[in-house]
Amino acid sequence: MLFKNNGESVKIRIGNLKGYDWITVRKNQEIDLPESIGNLHGFEKIEKSVKAFESKIGEKKVETKVKDSKKKRFANEIQDIKGIGKKTAKDILLAYPTEEELKKDISSKKNLPFRDDIVEKLIKKYG
């Protein structure tokens, strides 16, 4: 489930098959978490935007729902950059969940928290 942290930055513990991982959820960051963990930390639930279109199958009218895939498109764009793998893309998405946030930091010449070669590739694509 998608949540948004409206409070201060907080570290949370997420369980996986190998043990536990600690992640930092920054103020105003959106993150996909199990519902119990999101509720435990008091994060705000975010409803995914779903667009509905009316269409026909034969003579029957049906409603087709299409989920908003803006985040998925951004994640795929990052992974398509040569030299950026799944793990690095995941790190980039944790730091910059949206393309607009990444572009804002690049345009303001902030130091991005990645290796120099990754920063150069991101600046070339989004700068």
C-alpha atoms as one frame of an Amber mdcrd trajectory, in Angstrom:
protein
   0.000   0.000   0.000   1.240   3.489  -0.790   1.862   5.846   2.147   3.153
   9.401   2.620   5.190  10.561   5.627   3.792  13.933   6.697   5.897  14.057
   9.883   9.636  14.202  10.485  12.101  11.758   8.933  11.986   8.355  10.588
  13.944   5.089  10.345  11.804   1.988  10.066  12.625  -1.688  10.124  11.339
  -3.877   7.290  11.534  -7.673   7.475  12.621  -9.861   4.574  13.777 -13.458
   4.048  17.382 -12.716   5.066  16.527 -10.741   8.208  15.696  -7.064   8.503
  16.487  -3.905   6.557  16.444  -0.377   7.961  15.196   2.383   5.692  14.790
   6.112   6.257  11.496   7.665   5.240  11.968  11.401   4.789   9.392  14.113
   5.371   6.809  14.219   2.522   8.254  11.051   0.937   5.903   8.525  -0.619
   6.715   4.876   0.002   5.148   1.483  -0.649   4.854  -0.415   2.655   2.788
  -3.196   4.169  -0.381  -1.676   5.627   0.441  -2.670   9.208   3.835  -0.900
   9.136   2.453   2.251   7.513  -0.332   2.477  10.086   2.077   1.762  12.956
   4.202   4.800  12.046   1.178   7.038  11.413   1.789   7.544   7.694  -1.017
   8.876   5.505  -2.566   6.396   3.056  -2.465   7.471  -0.579  -5.126   6.241
  -2.931  -3.730   5.265  -6.307  -5.270   7.182  -9.132  -7.222   4.928 -11.444
  -8.666   6.154 -14.714 -11.743   4.421 -16.066 -12.736   4.175 -19.709 -15.975
   2.873 -21.101 -15.690   0.439 -23.979 -17.591  -2.383 -25.635 -16.994  -6.104
 -25.905 -19.424  -7.263 -28.548 -22.754  -5.773 -27.524 -21.889  -5.492 -23.849
 -20.610  -2.215 -22.367 -17.694  -2.619 -19.957 -15.571  -0.306 -17.843 -11.801
  -0.603 -18.282  -9.573   0.692 -15.490  -6.011   1.840 -16.139  -3.652   2.526
 -13.226  -1.422   5.591 -13.242   2.045   4.335 -14.164   4.073   7.546 -13.964
   6.356   6.135 -11.244   6.805   2.865 -13.109   7.742   4.779 -16.272  10.336
   6.797 -14.321  11.795   3.614 -12.793  12.044   2.006 -16.227  13.695   5.124
 -17.685  16.358   5.016 -14.991  17.027   1.307 -15.559  17.308   1.901 -19.317
  20.326   4.178 -18.793  23.407   2.170 -19.696  25.450   1.410 -16.593  22.581
   1.681 -14.094  21.288  -1.633 -12.798  18.303  -2.601 -10.686  19.983  -1.972
  -7.328  21.286   1.461  -8.305  17.904   2.358  -9.817  16.232   1.334  -6.549
  18.643   3.584  -4.609  17.893   6.481  -6.972  14.137   5.963  -6.549  14.470
   5.933  -2.758  16.286   9.272  -2.845  14.178  10.769  -5.661  10.727   9.138
  -5.950   9.693  11.435  -8.813  11.398  12.736 -11.924  10.538  16.305 -10.917
  12.479  16.035  -7.629  15.545  14.702  -9.450  15.384  17.447 -12.090  14.984
  20.098  -9.360  18.151  18.978  -7.550  20.103  18.698 -10.810  19.057  22.183
 -11.928  19.953  23.698  -8.545  23.410  22.049  -8.796  23.010  20.105  -5.542
  25.393  17.239  -4.866  23.583  14.005  -5.654  24.317  11.164  -3.193  25.635
   8.720  -5.809  28.935   7.771  -7.431  30.358  10.327  -9.858  29.736   8.167
 -12.955  26.062   7.693 -11.984  25.666  11.435 -11.335  27.106  12.214 -14.792
  24.648   9.824 -16.445  21.703  11.314 -14.553  22.760  14.871 -15.435  23.147
  13.898 -19.084  19.629  12.385 -19.161  17.701  14.786 -16.881  19.863  17.924
 -16.787
